[in-house]
Amino acid sequence: MTIVSKEAQDGPELLLEPAPNHFEPSKIYQEALMEAGIPYTQFDVKNVDAEYERLTKLGVEFSVKPSTMGTTKYAVFNDTCGNNIEITEEL
């Protein structure tokens, strides 16, 4: 399955693999990342605070609210499929 943004139909397209359900090593890897609190992937955004507010209003629950580490601002949410996803902004 692939998904695209409603606002950018010709923009980036994400491929959602069903691997954890059909490939045991992938499931073990995914569960280990989740247990350790490590994001499965990250997306760069222009403004973490704005994306945090936008996604929160859409019902996304963040496990890490916008935080700063060095020259990076980041936040982490659960994608409801067993993955932590990080959004990041270079300051």
Secondary structure, 3 states (H helix, E strand, C coil): CEEECCCCCCCCEEECCCHHHHCHHHHHHHHHHHHHCCCCEEEECCCHHHHHHHHHHCCCCEEEEEEEECCEEEEEEECCCCCEEEEEEEC
